[in-house]
Amino acid sequence: MCPCIHFDPIRAHRAYGVPDRYEFVPNRNADYLNVFDVATGACIKRIGVAKRPDVTATTADGRYLYVTGDYLAVIDLETLTVVRTLALCQ
């Protein structure tokens, strides 16, 4: 198991980026990830990701967020943009 990933199996559909900054919530009925500002509670952005996004995890350094769906999307947490996609095994 890679020690560089933070994963919460109890709340696998949620992940935390930079502490006290953003909350990430996948929309399983669509193809985007909702980004909420923790300070205001407002949805500040929708990031297009794989169909039926599900599990999210952050890197230990808090730089990237991984989102699974029909592929793996890697999101830069500074720019809140997808920087890479990877195919998943079938």
Secondary structure in CASP SS format (residue, H / E / C, confidence):
PFRMAT SS
TARGET T0000
AUTHOR 0000-0000-0000
METHOD secondary structure of the structure
MODEL  1
M C 1.00
C C 1.00
P C 1.00
C C 1.00
I E 1.00
H E 1.00
F C 1.00
D C 1.00
P H 1.00
I H 1.00
R H 1.00
A C 1.00
H C 1.00
R C 1.00
A E 1.00
Y E 1.00
G C 1.00
V C 1.00
P C 1.00
D C 1.00
R C 1.00
Y E 1.00
E E 1.00
F E 1.00
V E 1.00
P E 1.00
N E 1.00
R C 1.00
N C 1.00
A C 1.00
D C 1.00
Y E 1.00
L E 1.00
N E 1.00
V E 1.00
F E 1.00
D E 1.00
V C 1.00
A C 1.00
T C 1.00
G C 1.00
A C 1.00
C E 1.00
I E 1.00
K E 1.00
R E 1.00
I E 1.00
G E 1.00
V C 1.00
A C 1.00
K C 1.00
R C 1.00
P C 1.00
D C 1.00
V C 1.00
T E 1.00
A E 1.00
T E 1.00
T E 1.00
A C 1.00
D C 1.00
G C 1.00
R C 1.00
Y E 1.00
L E 1.00
Y E 1.00
V E 1.00
T E 1.00
G C 1.00
D C 1.00
Y E 1.00
L E 1.00
A E 1.00
V E 1.00
I E 1.00
D E 1.00
L C 1.00
E C 1.00
T C 1.00
L C 1.00
T E 1.00
V E 1.00
V E 1.00
R E 1.00
T E 1.00
L E 1.00
A E 1.00
L C 1.00
C C 1.00
Q C 1.00
END
